[in-house]
Amino acid sequence: MTQRVAVFIDGSNLYHALMENCGRMDLDFSAFISNLCGQSQLFRAYYYNILQDSDRRGHAFQEQQKFLSTLYSTNQLEVRLGTSKYRGDVMVEKGVDIMMATDILQYAWKDLYDIALLVTGDGDFAYAVQTVKDFGKHVAVAAFKSNLSMQLSQVADVVQHLDKPYFENLWVSNRDHGDNGTKKKSNAPPKRRRRLRLPLPRRKKVENEATDSVE
């Protein structure tokens, strides 16, 4: 039987991880989600972040609106936006983690998925992960090693370690294009994308760079 997968993306966590490890964040979310799910059935993907302050961060707000318009047009992807407050000059996220944790829990309770696939390295989600496992669900985590908390990696059933090569064919604007926008010809065969192996085993397994972790 095909396993139903729900993908939960911690937008801020992913953004900073991509900038730190890849130096860019023009990610094709449709391709990224499809690559993570492999042959499993996607129930729905959810993206969580804050809405930028249009008054204090006008340029960032405009750029985010362009980005969000792309997300809204992505099939089977829902956008969940929290708010932000300022403590002095420091912006603090409000409500994002609790929204994501609540959705992970309530959709498990409603039996809407078999596998929760979390794109985050934040250890604050560890208790929610353990709870949905107690419901009989499996949980996978996809994150960069440098961004993954030990607590979250220990409680997950499967961990997919992301890295720069993983995203090579998942950017909106591919670096194979020349300065004039035309695609450079290459005789090299296309590289196979590493996929998270699903359905998940009942015993914990950490996937790594080894050959047996790819499809």
C-alpha positions in Angstrom: 0.0 0.0 0.0 1.3 3.5 -0.9 2.2 5.5 2.1 0.7 9.0 2.5 3.3 11.7 3.2 2.7 15.1 4.7 5.6 17.6 4.3 6.1 20.3 6.9 8.6 23.0 5.9 10.1 25.3 8.5 10.6 28.2 6.1 12.9 30.4 8.2 15.1 27.4 9.2 15.4 26.3 5.6 16.1 29.8 4.3 19.1 30.3 6.7 20.4 26.8 6.1 20.3 27.3 2.3 22.0 30.6 2.5 24.7 29.2 4.9 25.4 26.1 2.9 24.5 26.9 -0.7 24.7 30.7 -0.9 21.3 31.0 -2.6 17.6 30.2 -1.9 15.8 30.3 -5.3 14.5 26.8 -4.6 11.9 25.1 -6.9 9.6 24.0 -4.1 7.5 21.7 -6.3 10.6 19.8 -7.4 12.1 19.8 -3.9 8.9 18.3 -2.4 8.6 15.8 -5.2 12.2 14.7 -4.7 11.7 14.2 -1.0 8.6 12.1 -1.4 9.9 9.9 -4.2 7.2 7.3 -5.2 5.1 7.9 -2.0 1.8 9.7 -2.2 1.9 13.3 -1.2 -1.0 14.3 0.9 -0.1 17.9 1.1 2.9 20.1 1.9 2.9 23.0 4.4 5.2 26.0 4.4 5.6 28.1 7.6 7.1 31.5 8.1 6.5 35.0 9.3 4.9 37.8 7.4 7.4 40.6 7.0 6.5 44.0 8.5 5.5 46.2 5.6 6.3 49.4 7.6 9.6 48.6 9.1 10.9 46.2 6.4 9.3 47.5 3.2 11.8 46.1 0.7 11.8 42.7 2.5 8.0 42.7 2.5 7.8 43.4 -1.3 10.4 40.6 -2.0 8.5 38.2 0.2 5.2 38.9 -1.6 6.9 37.9 -4.9 8.2 34.7 -3.2 4.8 33.9 -1.6 3.0 34.3 -5.0 5.1 31.5 -6.3 4.4 29.3 -3.3 0.6 30.0 -3.6 0.7 28.7 -7.2 2.5 25.5 -6.2 0.2 22.5 -6.3 -0.6 20.8 -3.0 1.3 23.4 -1.0 -0.3 25.5 1.7 1.3 28.6 3.2 1.0 29.3 7.0 2.1 32.7 8.1 2.8 33.9 11.6 3.6 37.4 12.8 6.6 39.2 14.1 7.3 41.7 16.9 10.2 43.9 17.7 12.2 43.9 20.9 14.2 47.1 20.4 15.7 46.5 17.0 15.5 42.7 17.2 12.7 41.1 15.2 11.1 38.0 17.0 9.0 35.4 15.3 5.6 34.8 16.8 3.4 31.8 16.4 5.3 29.9 13.6 6.6 26.9 15.6 3.3 26.4 17.4 1.4 26.5 14.1 3.7 23.9 12.6 3.7 21.6 15.7 -0.1 21.9 16.0 -0.6 20.9 12.3 1.8 17.9 12.7 -0.2 16.7 15.7 -3.7 17.3 14.5 -3.2 15.8 11.1 -1.7 12.7 12.7 -4.7 12.6 15.1 -7.1 12.9 12.1 -5.1 10.1 10.3 -4.5 12.2 7.2 -1.0 10.9 6.7 1.2 7.9 7.4 4.5 9.7 7.4 5.3 13.2 8.6 8.3 14.6 6.7 9.8 17.6 8.5 12.1 20.0 6.7 13.8 21.5 9.7 16.7 21.0 12.1 15.0 22.6 15.1 15.0 20.5 18.2 11.9 22.3 19.5 9.9 19.9 17.4 11.3 16.8 19.1 8.4 16.3 21.5 5.8 16.7 18.8 7.7 14.1 16.8 7.6 11.7 19.7 3.9 12.3 20.2 2.9 11.5 16.6 5.1 8.4 16.7 3.1 7.3 19.7 0.0 7.7 17.5 1.6 5.1 15.2 2.9 7.4 12.6 6.4 7.5 11.1 8.5 10.7 11.1 11.3 11.7 8.7 13.5 14.7 9.0 15.4 16.4 6.2 18.1 18.9 7.3 21.7 20.0 6.8 24.0 18.4 9.3 25.2 21.7 10.5 21.6 22.8 11.1 20.3 19.6 12.7 19.8 19.3 16.5 20.9 16.1 18.2 17.6 15.9 20.0 15.6 15.9 16.7 17.8 13.5 14.9 17.6 11.0 17.8 13.8 11.0 17.9 13.2 10.8 14.1 12.7 7.5 12.4 14.7 8.5 9.3 17.1 11.5 8.8 18.0 12.7 5.3 21.2 14.8 5.5 20.9 17.6 2.9 23.9 19.1 1.3 24.8 21.4 -1.6 24.9 18.7 -4.3 21.4 17.5 -3.2 20.0 20.8 -4.6 22.0 20.9 -7.8 19.0 20.3 -10.0 16.4 21.9 -7.7 17.0 25.6 -8.3 14.6 27.8 -10.3 17.5 29.4 -12.2 20.1 26.8 -13.0 23.7 27.8 -13.1 24.1 25.9 -16.3 22.7 29.0 -18.1 25.0 31.5 -19.6 25.1 35.2 -19.1 22.7 35.7 -22.0 20.1 33.4 -20.5 20.7 30.6 -22.9 21.4 27.1 -21.6 24.9 25.8 -22.0 25.1 22.5 -23.8 26.6 19.6 -22.0 27.3 16.0 -23.0 27.4 14.8 -19.4 24.4 12.6 -18.4 22.0 14.2 -15.9 22.8 13.4 -12.3 20.4 11.3 -10.3 18.7 13.0 -7.4 19.0 11.5 -4.0 15.6 10.7 -2.6 14.5 9.9 0.9 13.7 6.2 1.0 10.0 5.7 1.8 8.0 4.0 3.3 10.0 4.2 6.5 11.2 1.2 8.4 10.0 0.8 12.0 13.6 0.9 13.3 15.5 4.1 13.2 17.8 4.6 10.2 20.0 7.5 9.3 20.5 7.9 5.6 23.9 9.2 4.5 26.0 9.7 1.5 26.3 5.9 0.9 25.1 4.3 -2.3 22.4 2.3 -0.6 20.7 5.6 0.5 19.8 6.7 -3.0 17.2 5.6 -5.5 
